[in-house]
Amino acid sequence: MMPRTLTTEHLVNFKNITVLTDLESGSEAALRYAALLARWYGAKLVVAHSITPESYVYVPVGPLPMWPPRAPERSEDVDHKTKRLVASLGVQDVVSRVFTTESSVAGLLQELEAFQPDLLVLATHAHTGVSKWLAGSVTEEVFRRARWPVLVLSPAARNVGQHECSLRQILFATDLSGVSGDALHYAAGIAQDHGAELVDVYVEPDAHHDFTFDRIFAQQKLEDWLHHHMMSHGKIVERAEHLVRFGEAAKEILETAATWKPDLIVMGARGLGAVSGLASHFLGGTAYEVASHAPCPVLIVPQQS
């Protein structure tokens, strides 16, 4: 798919994209994918790295706790490594700035306000490598605090989009909540912008209710909800494949993705941008599990204020 220009009309328009990197495994994939998106949308790309206290692991050795024998990162070293990574991938044409800071996740996101990002891109290490900055709870904190959509590449999605931003099928996962309505705008808009097929999936939490009547009722709930929220995306939502699954949401969404092989999963989550860190089921459980194990990038959309 050829790059778009700034004059192209998009239903979803990412003008400023920020990729978060920890210079560990996955950073190349995240930066490469972010650059493909930036070229397609004609966007500016900021590469950000934060030297945070979370970069170190507290390891008790003997009677007194000790830090692991790893030299602290220095801003000038990290800045040099990040620029070298940008050059090695040949993405200088879309990178407008390399940004290094010494801050917590909350502090980093606050500093990024100056760049007015429309999208954050990062690669997660899922449940492994807990010493790495973008692992485990730190990635989830980005989910909780960022008020912009967050696109995540799991270890299983590292090889997608090597050469082009090609979105042929998009899987939209919904819990029929208001925040899912916000996510539908992105899912349907991106599908229409890229000429992609849209597939909707709704998971009923009770696996014991998978009877014919329950399936018909759940299917009607999904279609009624989509009709109520289709807004300006009526045609593409009406043409979409509507699926209903029963069981644990993350498991069912991942199994649906394995069957349909989408190029992108889109889902909403409450709690993003909330200082309280209060999360919905989709954020605290489902969104993080899906983003950590999906075979394709996952776009997590926060509830709009």
C-alpha positions in Angstrom: 0.0 0.0 0.0 1.5 3.3 -1.1 2.1 6.1 1.4 -0.5 8.8 1.7 0.1 12.5 1.6 -0.9 15.2 4.1 -3.7 16.3 1.7 -5.5 13.0 1.7 -8.7 13.0 3.6 -8.8 10.4 6.4 -11.6 9.5 8.8 -8.9 8.8 11.4 -5.9 11.1 11.0 -2.7 10.5 13.0 -0.7 13.7 12.5 1.8 13.1 15.4 3.0 9.7 16.4 5.3 8.9 19.3 7.1 5.6 19.7 8.3 4.6 23.1 11.5 2.6 23.2 13.6 0.9 25.9 16.3 -0.1 23.3 15.7 -3.7 24.2 14.1 -6.5 22.2 11.1 -5.2 20.2 12.3 -1.6 19.9 13.3 -2.1 16.2 9.9 -3.6 15.4 8.0 -0.8 17.2 10.0 1.9 15.5 9.8 0.3 12.1 6.0 -0.1 12.4 5.6 3.5 13.7 7.6 4.8 10.8 5.4 2.9 8.3 2.3 4.5 9.9 3.9 7.9 9.9 4.7 7.6 6.2 1.2 6.4 5.4 -0.5 9.2 7.3 2.1 11.9 6.5 2.7 12.2 10.2 5.6 13.5 12.3 7.3 10.8 14.4 8.9 11.4 17.8 11.1 8.7 19.3 11.0 8.8 23.1 13.1 6.9 25.7 12.7 7.3 29.5 15.3 6.4 32.0 13.0 5.4 34.8 13.4 3.8 38.3 11.5 0.9 36.8 14.5 0.1 34.6 16.1 -1.6 37.6 15.1 -4.7 39.5 15.3 -4.9 43.3 17.2 -8.2 43.9 17.8 -9.3 47.5 21.3 -10.9 47.9 22.5 -12.0 51.3 21.4 -10.0 54.4 21.1 -6.7 52.5 19.4 -6.0 49.2 21.6 -5.1 46.3 21.1 -3.8 42.8 22.1 -6.0 39.9 25.5 -5.2 38.5 24.3 -3.0 35.7 25.7 0.5 35.1 23.0 3.2 35.2 21.9 4.6 31.9 23.1 8.1 31.0 20.9 10.4 28.9 23.7 11.2 26.4 24.4 7.5 25.8 20.8 6.6 25.4 20.3 9.5 23.0 23.2 8.3 20.9 22.0 4.7 20.8 18.5 5.8 19.9 19.7 8.0 17.0 21.9 5.1 15.9 18.8 2.8 15.9 16.9 5.4 13.8 19.7 5.6 11.3 20.1 1.8 11.1 16.5 1.4 10.2 16.6 4.2 7.6 13.6 6.1 9.1 15.3 9.5 9.5 12.9 10.9 6.9 9.9 10.7 9.3 11.6 11.1 12.7 11.2 14.7 13.7 12.8 14.4 17.1 14.6 11.9 19.4 13.5 12.6 23.0 15.3 11.2 26.1 14.2 12.0 29.7 14.8 10.8 33.2 11.3 10.3 34.5 8.6 8.0 35.7 5.9 6.8 33.3 3.6 9.5 34.5 6.3 12.1 34.1 7.2 10.9 30.6 3.5 11.1 29.5 3.2 14.6 30.9 6.3 15.7 29.0 5.0 14.2 25.8 2.0 16.6 26.0 4.2 19.2 24.4 4.3 17.0 21.2 0.5 16.6 21.1 0.6 12.9 20.0 -2.4 11.3 18.4 -1.0 7.9 18.9 1.6 6.1 21.1 3.4 3.0 19.7 5.3 0.5 21.8 6.5 -3.1 21.9 5.7 -5.1 25.1 7.8 -7.9 26.5 4.6 -9.5 27.9 5.4 -11.4 31.1 9.1 -12.0 30.5 12.1 -9.8 31.1 10.7 -8.0 34.1 13.8 -5.9 34.4 13.0 -4.1 31.1 11.2 -0.8 31.2 8.4 -1.7 28.8 7.6 -5.0 30.5 4.7 -6.1 32.7 3.3 -3.5 35.0 5.0 -0.6 33.2 3.3 -1.3 29.9 0.0 -1.5 31.8 0.7 1.8 33.5 1.1 3.4 30.0 -2.3 1.9 29.2 -3.8 3.4 32.4 -2.3 6.9 32.2 -2.1 7.7 28.5 -5.1 9.7 27.2 -4.2 8.9 23.6 -4.7 5.7 21.7 -1.9 3.2 22.4 -0.7 0.7 19.7 1.1 -2.3 21.1 3.2 -4.9 19.4 3.5 -8.2 21.3 6.4 -10.6 20.9 4.2 -12.5 18.5 3.6 -9.4 16.3 7.2 -8.4 15.9 7.5 -9.4 12.3 4.3 -7.7 11.0 4.6 -4.7 8.6 8.2 -5.3 7.6 7.9 -3.3 4.4 4.4 -1.7 4.1 1.5 -0.5 6.1 -1.0 -3.0 4.8 -4.3 -3.3 6.7 -6.6 -5.7 4.9 -8.7 -6.9 7.9 -9.4 -5.3 11.2 -10.9 -7.1 14.3 -12.9 -4.9 16.5 -13.5 -6.3 20.0 -16.4 -4.8 22.0 -18.0 -5.2 25.5 -20.9 -3.1 24.3 -19.8 -0.2 26.6 -19.5 3.5 25.9 -15.8 3.3 25.7 -16.2 0.6 23.0 -18.2 3.1 21.1 -15.1 5.4 21.1 -13.0 2.5 19.8 -15.5 1.7 17.1 -14.8 5.2 15.6 -11.2 4.2 15.2 -11.9 0.6 14.0 -14.4 1.6 11.4 -12.5 4.8 10.4 -9.2 3.0 9.9 -11.0 0.2 8.0 -12.6 2.7 5.6 -9.3 4.7 5.2 -7.4 1.5 4.3 -10.1 -0.3 2.4 -10.0 -3.1 4.9 -12.6 -5.6 6.0 -14.1 -5.1 9.4 -14.9 -8.0 11.8 -16.7 -7.4 15.0 -16.6 -9.7 18.0 -18.6 -9.5 21.2 -17.8 -12.0 24.1 -20.5 -12.9 26.5 -18.7 -13.7 29.8 -20.8 -16.8 30.8 -19.6 -19.8 28.8 -22.4 -21.9 30.3 -25.0 -19.9 28.4 -23.9 -20.8 24.9 -27.3 -22.1 23.9 -29.2 -21.3 20.7 -31.5 -18.8 22.4 -28.5 -17.1 24.2 -26.6 -16.9 21.0 -29.5 -15.3 19.1 -30.1 -12.9 22.0 -26.4 -11.9 22.2 -26.2 -11.5 18.4 -29.2 -9.1 18.6 -27.6 -7.1 21.4 -24.4 -6.7 19.3 -26.3 -5.6 16.2 -28.5 -3.2 18.2 -25.4 -1.7 19.8 -23.5 -1.4 16.5 -26.6 0.3 14.9 -26.7 2.8 17.8 -23.0 3.6 17.5 -22.3 3.4 13.8 -22.4 7.2 13.4 -20.8 8.1 10.0 -19.5 4.6 9.5 -22.8 3.0 8.7 -21.9 1.3 5.4 -18.7 -0.4 6.6 -20.3 -1.4 9.9 -23.3 -2.9 8.1 -20.9 -4.9 5.8 -18.9 -6.2 8.7 -18.9 -9.7 9.9 -20.6 -9.8 13.4 -19.3 -12.6 15.7 -20.5 -13.6 19.2 -18.4 -15.8 21.5 -19.0 -17.1 25.0 -16.3 -17.5 27.7 -13.3 -15.6 29.0 -12.9 -12.4 27.0 -9.2 -12.3 26.3 -9.1 -16.0 25.4 -12.0 -15.7 23.0 -10.6 -12.6 21.4 -7.2 -14.2 20.8 -8.8 -17.4 19.5 -10.9 -15.3 17.1 -7.7 -13.5 16.0 -6.0 -16.8 15.4 -8.9 -17.9 13.2 -9.5 -14.7 11.2 -5.9 -13.5 11.1 -6.5 -9.8 11.3 -3.8 -7.2 10.6 -5.0 -5.1 13.5 -7.1 -5.5 16.6 -8.9 -2.5 18.0 -10.6 -2.4 21.4 -11.5 0.3 24.0 -10.6 0.4 27.7 -11.8 2.5 30.6 -9.3 4.0 33.0 -6.8 5.3 30.4 -5.9 8.8 31.5 -7.4 8.3 34.9 -4.9 9.3 37.6 -6.7 7.0 40.0 -5.7 4.0 37.8 -9.2 2.6 38.1 -9.6 0.1 35.3 -12.4 -1.6 33.6 -12.4 -5.3 33.0 -11.2 -4.6 29.4 -8.2 -2.6 30.7 -7.1 -4.5 33.8 -7.6 -8.0 32.3 -8.6 -8.2 28.7 -6.8 -5.4 27.0 -3.5 -6.2 28.6 -3.8 -9.9 27.9 -4.8 -9.4 24.3 -2.1 -6.8 23.7 0.6 -9.0 25.2 -0.2 -12.1 23.2 -1.9 -11.0 20.0 -0.4 -12.1 16.6 -0.9 -8.6 15.3 -0.7 -5.0 16.6 -3.4 -4.1 19.1 -4.8 -0.5 19.2 -6.1 0.3 22.7 -8.5 3.3 22.6 -9.1 5.3 25.8 -12.5 6.6 26.8 -12.9 10.1 25.4 -13.4 12.9 28.0 
